[in-house]
């Protein structure tokens, strides 16, 4: 069985001593958006944030978010946006006030690189450098992609290695999670699908097979097994209906032993895309659908109709250019390969046909109400407004699939918009204000997104952009 | 993000090889050397330490044939194995702690090694077994001793 890790490991045996490229000399002034890929040097102690305007609704809880926040050490730098150390942030809201704390996940990778004062561990787009120590996937685990609540712990998620348990109150790292002794060092995607009951499904992906994880609501291992995939696709996300797991396989496939990981994959559009649908109650019951070639990171929740039709949406790119070339350039302050993700509905029909229908907007980080996960819905919460002149989203919106209409708010050129999550009748999320050089927290009324935030807070720190997070009600 | 299948394969190869009877003194050197290898930092006092000794870079780095193999039962936090009749020269060792004593490196469903392993010079793995370049050491005529920390 081949997968990315094997290729990387083989490559490493010959390339371990490859040095990082020399830093760019005499760099011109960095564009303002590079604030979104800055370095946080210390944990962020719990602190009050300033309310800018509005009367917040009576919502109490914590918005946990995770994202890479350390890209450079000395003269060395991560080679990709996805390879910075995970900083978990907690935005604690109560009584109309908000507080912020941030703490790095204490991973073996971070410990080693702190000690050496250099970036050495290989990653998604970062080659290994002299001094790398890799005895298993978790030695390279950046724990930087998502954070979920599972029982009495937070799980900081990456994708090619274990979840990392954190204390929900202090954000202190408890360590990598081994769900069963023989399941140490296993891949665990950053996008588990959580049923309204709380049950957690996830995938560990590697080459032409995936491990299906089934966990209880409190994060206890219930079952797991390997399933074959139609092709050795890169997989960042999957989706699920109430009864089925839905695994979209894109034609960006394991192809060589080149380093780093992203360079070992090949874009083979002639393969098309496949959708594997598996019965949650019997993982051997499966069917496949064919789709045109597409590239994606993120999917929305799926649902099933009475006649067996399955629908889900995704944010589809025409190819992996952004992942391969665009995101690495961002770390160096270059925006040469713009991102244009198209919100698209996928329909899998009972007769075996499958088709795509684009909404006609750019969108990323699709979310929907957690109480409707796997059930019919008409709305997709997203960020969007992607334009070629600057990276990252400008808007937050709710696309209505029945009306074919978008209710969105544009934060403007001076704000980098991060993921928003639905909480009751509101959306809660963060932006990085480039003018104020500060990260902000916003709440919007889901019925009136275009009106803008009903309440906003500004922190005293400019945090690099986070990827994903989740809300825990108090 | 690394798959250490090559490592698991290399280390499991130790198990297969150790089933073969190894001559007690295979060396043809005029002045044979003895090598004592101490394994330290053992966390579980069970099973056995399995090891392969290589005397050349090609065999070591390409998972080729070891010059000696051994297995030593683990009863505490330290174990020692002694080789006699080695030719003086350069050697490197690959070893793992077969904690459950089944003679094989335990792996997860993707083939990642799950039992502690180590290399001579305590050379670090970099996504695969340590290379000869980092792991080799010199054995001279007479008594020699090295120690390896099992991690």
Interface residues (C-beta under 8 A of the other chain):
Chain A: X1 X3 X4 X5 X6 X7 X8 X9 X10 X11 X12 X13 X16 X122 X123 X124 X128 X132 X133 X134 X135 X136 X137 X139 X140 X160 X161 X181 X182 X183 X184 X185 X186 X187 X204 X206 X211 X226 X261
Chain B: X1 X2 X3 X4 X5 X6 X7 X61 X106 X108 X109 X110 X111 X112 X113 X114 X117 X124 X125 X126 X127 X128 X129 X131 X151
